[in-house]
Every structure is written in structure tokens, then in C-alpha cells.
Amino acid sequence: MEKLVIFDIDRTIYDGSIFLDFSLHLIQKNLISPKFLSSIGFEYVTYQTGFESYDELVRDCLNYFFDEIKKIPLVTLKKEIKDCLFINHHKFYDYVFETTKKYPSYEYLIITLEPEIIAGEVANFLKIKNYLSNRFCNNDEFLNKPELIFNKRELLNKSVFKNQIPFATFGDSESDLELLKISKNKFILNPTSNLQRELKKDNLNFKTFTPLNIDQEITLTFN
């Protein structure tokens, strides 16, 4: 069985938020309303100030996003996310390309709370065949409402990888913590303040990295 390596997307393999960049892209194409930014902006403020949890932030932002895009043809959305990734390709950190190329024998898996519309195209862009994400669609049609899971370990446990102990997990936020805990090797990049608090509360002395100093640790771990 190949060793399983898990990647988060935002702030981990991507410099920023692909969800926000795609939202801005759709606004620029006049496909969704600029008012959407006010809605998610309010959610980020309430999260940052501690008035709502990370799960609530994700839930509200994804529900707002679903309401904005559910009437757009999926073929149009897929084209636009591809265009958005092409425009923003420079935001992917070099280490993700170098790792998957240098160590092709590992099984790579993206686990993200993004909808599959985004996650699937990111996986294709990075030539990573496996991903787990929230669901907006069934085949080529939108669901009546999103099927949302906020626990990444639950996503893993419901997948074909449920019996594997991850060899390595790359993450940045409290939503990655349960996966980091069960992984043999933990790679925390750009840790959020909430993740840092959780690590301190649980007395977890996990190393943290930046995209500039992670290469040596990857080499030592993967070789």
C-alpha cells in the first residue's frame, strides 16, 4: 500500500484563499453579485473576533456561495475555475509541485472544505488524482442544498482511505488538527492564530514551517 500524503489548499499549498480568488473572478465576469463580498466579509470578521466558530464560518460562506452560483451552468463554472487557476497559478507554492514530482510513489490526497467544483479542478491542475471535499453537485446537476461536512477527519473516514494512517499531512488551521494528530509526520505551514491556540492548549509541540524553509524537512522525511 502506498504511503498517504494529505494536502490542504488555502495557505498551505496556495498563497491565499482560492475560494476568495474564484469569487472575485466570478464577480469580475458579472456571474455573481458584488454583494457576496459583503456577506462573506461579515462572516470573516465575526470569526476573527471570536463570535463564531470556524465551522460556522465555513458553513455560512459556502451556503452564500451556493446560492450565488446554483443557477450558473456547471460547464461555465468549470471553465471559469480553470481560467482562475491559470491566472493565479503563481500562487501555488513550489514545494507542492516539487514534492509530487520528486516522490511519485506516494499516494497524494487533497482534503479541503471547499466545494468539489473548486477542489476537483485544483486536483486536476496539480495532477493529483484524489480529493475529498464538500458537495454542491450530483453528477452534472446541483443538489437542492449543499451537503457540508466540517470535520476533515470525517471526510477521510468516509472515503476509501479510511483504514490508512496518513504518512504526512500538510495544513494550516484548526480544521486540519485532527488529521495532523493521526499523521506520522506533521507539516504545519502559516499556522492560524486559532490553530496555535489549540496546539498550546493541548500541549502539542508540532513544528511549524513556511514555504521557504519546508523543503529540507520534506527531503529528510520522504527519502
C-alpha positions, 0 to 999 in steps of 0.5 A, spaced: 500 500 500 502 506 498 504 511 503 498 517 504 500 524 503 494 529 505 494 536 502 490 542 504 489 548 499 488 555 502 495 557 505 498 551 505 499 549 498 496 556 495 498 563 497 491 565 499 484 563 499 482 560 492 475 560 494 476 568 495 480 568 488 474 564 484 469 569 487 472 575 485 473 572 478 466 570 478 464 577 480 469 580 475 465 576 469 458 579 472 456 571 474 455 573 481 453 579 485 458 584 488 454 583 494 457 576 496 463 580 498 459 583 503 456 577 506 462 573 506 466 579 509 461 579 515 462 572 516 470 573 516 470 578 521 465 575 526 470 569 526 476 573 527 473 576 533 471 570 536 463 570 535 463 564 531 466 558 530 470 556 524 465 551 522 460 556 522 464 560 518 465 555 513 458 553 513 455 560 512 460 562 506 459 556 502 451 556 503 452 564 500 456 561 495 451 556 493 446 560 492 450 565 488 452 560 483 446 554 483 443 557 477 450 558 473 451 552 468 456 547 471 460 547 464 461 555 465 463 554 472 468 549 470 471 553 465 471 559 469 475 555 475 480 553 470 481 560 467 482 562 475 487 557 476 491 559 470 491 566 472 493 565 479 497 559 478 503 563 481 500 562 487 501 555 488 507 554 492 513 550 489 514 545 494 507 542 492 509 541 485 516 539 487 514 534 492 509 530 487 514 530 482 520 528 486 516 522 490 511 519 485 510 513 489 506 516 494 499 516 494 497 524 494 490 526 497 487 533 497 482 534 503 479 541 503 472 544 505 471 547 499 466 545 494 468 539 489 467 544 483 473 548 486 477 542 489 476 537 483 479 542 478 485 544 483 486 536 483 486 536 476 491 542 475 496 539 480 495 532 477 493 529 483 488 524 482 484 524 489 480 529 493 475 529 498 471 535 499 464 538 500 458 537 495 454 542 491 453 537 485 450 530 483 453 528 477 452 534 472 446 537 476 446 541 483 443 538 489 437 542 492 442 544 498 449 543 499 451 537 503 457 540 508 461 536 512 466 540 517 470 535 520 476 533 515 477 527 519 470 525 517 471 526 510 477 521 510 473 516 514 468 516 509 472 515 503 476 509 501 482 511 505 479 510 511 483 504 514 490 508 512 494 512 517 496 518 513 504 518 512 504 526 512 499 531 512 500 538 510 495 544 513 494 550 516 488 551 521 484 548 526 480 544 521 486 540 519 488 538 527 485 532 527 488 529 521 495 532 523 494 528 530 493 521 526 499 523 521 506 520 522 509 526 520 506 533 521 507 539 516 504 545 519 505 551 514 502 559 516 499 556 522 492 560 524 492 564 530 486 559 532 490 553 530 496 555 535 491 556 540 489 549 540 496 546 539 498 550 546 492 548 549 493 541 548 500 541 549 502 539 542 509 541 540 508 540 532 513 544 528 511 549 524 514 551 517 513 556 511 514 555 504 521 557 504 524 553 509 519 546 508 523 543 503 529 540 507 524 537 512 520 534 506 527 531 503 529 528 510 522 525 511 520 522 504 527 519 502 
